[in-house]
Amino acid sequence: MVYGLIHRQISEKVPRDKVQSFQELLTQARLAEETFESPDVSKITGTEFKGQKRCVYCKNASHVKEECRKLKKAFELGNSPQNVTRNTVHQTQANVQVQNATAQEISSPVSCYGCGTPGFIRSNCPNSSTKYGSSLGSS
C-alpha cells in the first residue's frame, strides 16, 4: 500500500488501521487536508511579516515617516516632500560639482598633451605630430 508515501501531517491524522483500500485512504486524506490551517498570504502585510518599521519616505528601516530626518531636513530647506526625492541632497551637490567642473573647462584653454602648446590637441598639434606621430601607429 502507498501509506508510507503520504505526507507526515496526513499520516498523523489518518491511522493505518482505519483504511483498508486506496479509495478509503484517498477520502480520509482529503478530509484530513481540509482540517489543516493554511496561512492566508493576503492577510499578512509586509510590516507584520518582517517585524520591522520602515519609513515610506526614505525606505530605511528602524523608523517611520513621522520620525524621518530626511523629510524634516527637506521641510527645513523649504522643499515640499513631493519635489524632494530620496537622494536630493546628494544630487544637488553632484550638480554643483559638475557645473563647477564645466565652468573650469570652459575657462581653461586646451593644450597639447604631448608638448603643452596651448590651443591644440595632440593629434592636431604642429609640434607634436612630427615628434610623436610616427610612434603612435607603430608599437
C-alpha positions in Angstrom: 0.0 0.0 0.0 1.1 3.6 -0.5 0.5 4.7 3.1 4.3 5.4 3.6 4.3 7.9 0.7 1.7 10.3 2.1 2.5 13.5 3.9 3.5 13.3 7.5 0.6 15.5 8.7 -1.9 13.3 6.9 -0.4 10.1 8.3 -0.7 11.6 11.8 -4.4 12.3 11.2 -5.3 9.1 9.3 -4.1 6.0 11.2 -3.2 3.0 9.1 -5.7 0.6 10.7 -8.6 2.9 9.6 -8.1 2.4 5.9 -8.4 -0.9 4.0 -8.2 0.3 0.4 -6.7 3.0 -1.6 -10.1 4.7 -2.1 -10.6 4.9 1.7 -7.1 6.3 2.1 -7.8 8.9 -0.5 -11.1 10.1 1.1 -9.6 10.1 4.6 -6.5 12.1 3.4 -8.7 14.7 1.7 -10.8 15.1 4.8 -7.6 15.5 6.9 -6.2 18.1 4.5 -9.3 20.2 4.9 -8.7 20.5 8.7 -5.1 21.8 8.2 -4.7 25.5 8.8 -3.3 27.2 5.7 -1.8 30.6 6.2 -3.7 33.2 4.3 -1.0 35.1 2.5 -3.3 38.0 1.5 -3.9 38.8 5.2 -0.2 39.2 6.0 1.2 42.6 5.3 4.9 43.4 4.7 5.4 45.1 8.1 3.8 42.3 10.1 5.8 39.7 8.1 9.2 41.3 8.7 8.5 42.7 12.1 10.5 45.9 11.5 9.4 49.5 11.0 10.2 51.0 7.6 9.9 54.6 6.5 7.8 55.1 3.4 9.7 58.3 2.5 13.3 57.2 2.5 12.8 53.4 2.7 15.2 53.0 5.6 14.4 50.5 8.3 14.0 51.3 12.1 11.9 54.5 11.8 8.6 55.6 10.3 7.8 58.7 8.1 6.9 60.8 11.2 10.4 60.3 12.6 12.3 60.6 9.2 15.2 63.0 9.4 15.5 63.4 5.7 11.9 64.5 5.5 12.4 67.1 8.3 15.5 68.4 6.5 13.6 68.8 3.3 11.0 70.9 5.1 13.7 73.0 6.7 15.2 73.7 3.3 11.8 74.8 2.1 11.2 72.0 -0.3 7.9 70.2 -0.4 8.1 66.4 0.1 6.6 65.9 -3.4 9.5 67.7 -5.0 12.2 66.0 -2.9 13.5 62.6 -3.8 15.5 60.2 -1.6 18.8 61.5 -2.8 18.1 65.2 -3.3 20.9 66.4 -1.2 23.4 64.2 -2.9 22.0 65.1 -6.4 22.2 68.8 -5.6 25.9 68.5 -4.5 26.7 66.5 -7.6 25.1 69.0 -9.9 27.1 71.9 -8.3 30.3 69.9 -8.8 29.5 69.2 -12.4 28.7 72.9 -13.1 31.9 74.0 -11.4 33.9 71.5 -13.5 32.3 72.6 -16.8 33.0 76.2 -15.9 36.7 75.4 -15.3 36.9 73.5 -18.5 35.5 76.4 -20.5 37.8 79.0 -18.9 40.9 76.9 -19.2 42.5 76.8 -22.7 43.1 73.5 -24.5 46.7 72.4 -24.6 48.6 69.7 -26.4 49.1 66.6 -24.3 52.5 65.9 -25.9 54.3 69.2 -25.9 51.9 71.6 -24.0 51.2 74.0 -26.8 48.0 75.9 -25.9 45.1 75.9 -28.4 46.0 72.5 -29.9 45.2 68.8 -29.1 47.9 66.3 -29.7 46.6 64.9 -32.9 46.4 68.4 -34.5 49.4 69.9 -32.9 52.1 71.0 -35.4 54.9 70.4 -32.9 53.8 67.0 -31.6 52.9 65.5 -34.9 56.5 65.4 -36.1 57.8 64.1 -32.8 55.1 61.7 -31.8 53.2 61.0 -35.0 55.4 58.1 -36.1 55.4 56.4 -32.7 51.6 56.4 -32.4 51.0 53.9 -35.1 53.9 51.6 -34.6 54.4 49.5 -31.5 
